[in-house]
Amino acid sequence: MFKRAIDRFGSVDQKAAYLGDTKIKGLLAQTEISNCCKNAQSIQTKATFDKSADEFVIKIPNSAWCKNLGHGTVNHCVIFARLIVDNKD
């Protein structure tokens, strides 16, 4: 599902970087069991971009549900989240 998500939703650069590299082991993390991406506007998981650290801070509403997801077996992950930049959704 990881590569399928990138193939469907990724940019040309992302596809080139992730789809052909056999060292990349990834997963598609379903972070909201009640939503299951049926309604993108209702997603509660947030990816807030922290400019000072140049990274995303991921907030999952029920983090216990996906605790240790892929631990030790993957090195990349795709999640669906609301993007927050400069406090704008």
Backbone as CSV, one residue per row, in Angstrom:
resi,resn,N_x,N_y,N_z,CA_x,CA_y,CA_z,C_x,C_y,C_z
1,MET,0.818,-1.198,0.000,0.000,0.000,0.000,0.861,1.261,0.000
2,PHE,2.068,1.187,0.564,2.972,2.332,0.600,3.287,2.815,-0.816
3,LYS,3.779,1.913,-1.642,4.156,2.298,-3.002,2.932,2.656,-3.844
4,ARG,1.836,2.011,-3.568,0.604,2.322,-4.296,0.139,3.750,-3.985
5,ALA,0.256,4.153,-2.716,-0.125,5.513,-2.323,0.782,6.542,-2.992
6,ILE,2.074,6.269,-3.048,3.000,7.192,-3.702,2.723,7.244,-5.197
7,ASP,2.464,6.105,-5.799,2.175,6.065,-7.230,0.923,6.873,-7.556
8,ARG,-0.052,6.802,-6.677,-1.326,7.493,-6.942,-1.299,8.973,-6.562
9,PHE,-0.659,9.305,-5.434,-0.739,10.659,-4.905,0.575,11.436,-4.929
10,GLY,1.683,10.770,-5.206,2.984,11.423,-5.149,3.295,12.296,-6.355
11,SER,4.233,13.206,-6.150,4.699,14.061,-7.241,5.641,13.245,-8.137
12,VAL,6.012,13.799,-9.260,6.955,13.132,-10.165,8.268,12.862,-9.432
13,ASP,8.754,13.847,-8.667,10.004,13.676,-7.915,9.886,12.590,-6.846
14,GLN,8.764,12.546,-6.146,8.558,11.525,-5.119,8.508,10.133,-5.733
15,LYS,7.834,10.014,-6.850,7.776,8.716,-7.523,9.155,8.253,-7.937
16,ALA,9.955,9.160,-8.495,11.307,8.804,-8.917,12.171,8.399,-7.727
17,ALA,12.001,9.076,-6.609,12.829,8.807,-5.429,12.450,7.532,-4.685
18,TYR,11.163,7.219,-4.615,10.715,6.143,-3.735,10.269,4.862,-4.412
19,LEU,9.796,4.936,-5.632,9.226,3.734,-6.242,10.262,2.764,-6.779
20,GLY,11.419,3.240,-7.172,12.410,2.341,-7.753,13.478,1.859,-6.800
21,ASP,13.518,2.394,-5.590,14.571,2.064,-4.624,14.166,0.856,-3.788
22,THR,14.884,-0.249,-3.956,14.539,-1.482,-3.221,14.950,-1.428,-1.755
23,LYS,15.744,-0.436,-1.356,16.146,-0.308,0.048,15.051,0.342,0.886
24,ILE,14.105,0.965,0.214,13.010,1.621,0.923,11.940,0.588,1.260
25,LYS,11.689,0.451,2.545,10.628,-0.421,3.048,9.618,0.469,3.739
26,GLY,8.424,0.529,3.210,7.461,1.467,3.746,6.124,0.863,4.071
27,LEU,5.310,1.677,4.708,3.939,1.273,5.016,3.022,2.466,4.877
28,LEU,1.769,2.185,4.676,0.724,3.199,4.686,0.056,3.088,6.045
29,ALA,0.227,4.100,6.876,-0.319,4.066,8.234,-1.726,4.633,8.246
30,GLN,-2.682,3.800,8.538,-4.059,4.254,8.716,-4.171,4.726,10.155
31,THR,-4.149,6.045,10.359,-4.103,6.595,11.716,-5.470,6.790,12.351
32,GLU,-6.519,6.719,11.547,-7.863,6.949,12.082,-8.791,5.823,11.663
33,ILE,-9.000,4.911,12.534,-9.799,3.729,12.207,-11.250,4.098,11.902
34,SER,-11.757,5.162,12.511,-13.159,5.529,12.279,-13.353,6.249,10.948
35,ASN,-12.316,6.885,10.433,-12.456,7.661,9.202,-12.160,6.829,7.967
36,CYS,-11.052,6.123,7.979,-10.621,5.297,6.847,-10.613,6.075,5.529
37,CYS,-10.288,7.343,5.609,-10.149,8.232,4.443,-11.408,8.311,3.579
38,LYS,-12.553,8.093,4.158,-13.800,8.230,3.416,-14.140,9.695,3.189
39,ASN,-13.711,10.534,4.109,-14.009,11.955,4.028,-12.751,12.723,4.412
40,ALA,-12.005,13.179,3.429,-10.720,13.833,3.677,-10.862,15.072,4.559
41,GLN,-11.964,15.767,4.476,-12.148,16.975,5.277,-12.323,16.682,6.757
42,SER,-12.651,15.460,7.107,-12.853,15.132,8.520,-11.619,14.495,9.166
43,ILE,-10.512,14.410,8.443,-9.298,13.821,9.010,-8.823,14.663,10.188
44,GLN,-8.546,14.016,11.309,-8.087,14.712,12.513,-6.570,14.690,12.648
45,THR,-5.900,13.750,12.012,-4.442,13.696,12.052,-3.901,14.960,11.395
46,LYS,-2.931,15.602,12.067,-2.374,16.850,11.560,-0.872,16.707,11.333
47,ALA,-0.415,17.277,10.241,1.015,17.380,9.952,1.341,18.871,9.929
48,THR,1.933,19.359,11.007,2.256,20.778,11.131,3.715,20.983,10.776
49,PHE,3.968,21.865,9.814,5.342,22.119,9.403,5.994,23.091,10.370
50,ASP,7.106,22.667,10.969,7.900,23.487,11.882,9.065,24.058,11.078
51,LYS,8.968,25.327,10.708,9.987,25.950,9.867,11.351,25.992,10.548
52,SER,11.366,26.240,11.848,12.645,26.365,12.550,13.427,25.055,12.558
53,ALA,12.724,23.939,12.596,13.377,22.626,12.591,13.397,22.005,11.199
54,ASP,12.679,22.617,10.255,12.560,22.104,8.887,12.050,20.667,8.877
55,GLU,10.958,20.455,9.632,10.378,19.116,9.722,8.887,19.217,10.031
56,PHE,8.218,18.094,9.885,6.800,18.020,10.198,6.612,17.432,11.584
57,VAL,5.666,17.984,12.325,5.261,17.439,13.616,3.909,16.786,13.383
58,ILE,3.843,15.491,13.617,2.625,14.723,13.358,1.843,14.556,14.652
59,LYS,0.577,14.927,14.628,-0.325,14.740,15.764,-1.414,13.766,15.340
60,ILE,-1.450,12.628,16.014,-2.439,11.591,15.721,-3.448,11.582,16.870
61,PRO,-4.747,11.671,16.577,-5.747,11.784,17.647,-5.778,10.592,18.596
62,ASN,-5.482,9.423,18.110,-5.484,8.225,18.959,-4.193,7.475,18.700
63,SER,-3.087,8.011,19.209,-1.777,7.443,18.909,-1.599,6.023,19.445
64,ALA,-2.388,5.634,20.439,-2.273,4.277,20.962,-2.660,3.242,19.917
65,TRP,-3.533,3.653,19.000,-4.000,2.725,17.985,-2.886,2.290,17.048
66,CYS,-1.924,3.177,16.776,-0.869,2.822,15.830,0.508,2.781,16.502
67,LYS,0.562,2.549,17.786,1.819,2.470,18.520,2.659,1.299,18.003
68,ASN,3.931,1.552,17.789,4.893,0.565,17.295,4.546,0.029,15.907
69,LEU,3.793,0.768,15.152,3.415,0.373,13.814,4.645,0.276,12.927
70,GLY,4.960,-0.905,12.448,6.102,-1.104,11.569,7.443,-1.015,12.259
71,HIS,7.466,-1.001,13.566,8.711,-0.839,14.321,9.751,-1.883,13.914
72,GLY,10.887,-1.408,13.448,11.988,-2.299,13.096,11.888,-2.916,11.712
73,THR,10.788,-2.705,11.007,10.637,-3.351,9.700,10.546,-2.371,8.538
74,VAL,10.268,-1.099,8.820,10.148,-0.113,7.746,11.045,1.090,8.025
75,ASN,11.369,1.821,6.953,12.158,3.036,7.120,11.472,4.263,6.516
76,HIS,10.265,4.090,5.989,9.479,5.194,5.446,7.997,4.914,5.714
77,CYS,7.214,5.990,5.787,5.792,5.839,6.078,4.999,6.904,5.340
78,VAL,3.839,6.539,4.837,2.893,7.481,4.244,1.701,7.560,5.181
79,ILE,1.312,8.786,5.511,0.073,8.986,6.273,-0.749,10.046,5.559
80,PHE,-2.033,9.998,5.768,-2.908,11.053,5.282,-3.185,11.964,6.471
81,ALA,-2.940,13.266,6.274,-3.095,14.218,7.370,-3.488,15.583,6.822
82,ARG,-4.029,16.389,7.708,-4.283,17.785,7.380,-2.964,18.530,7.482
83,LEU,-2.608,19.275,6.467,-1.358,20.026,6.448,-1.575,21.395,7.078
84,ILE,-0.744,21.710,8.073,-0.807,22.991,8.756,0.529,23.701,8.521
85,VAL,0.480,24.892,7.897,1.680,25.697,7.668,1.362,27.119,8.108
86,ASP,2.222,27.674,8.950,1.998,29.032,9.479,0.626,29.147,10.140
87,ASN,0.251,28.142,10.893,-1.033,28.083,11.604,-2.252,28.133,10.691
88,LYS,-2.060,27.815,9.417,-3.174,27.781,8.475,-3.418,26.347,8.032
89,ASP,-4.658,25.922,8.083,-5.081,24.576,7.725,-5.301,24.506,6.229
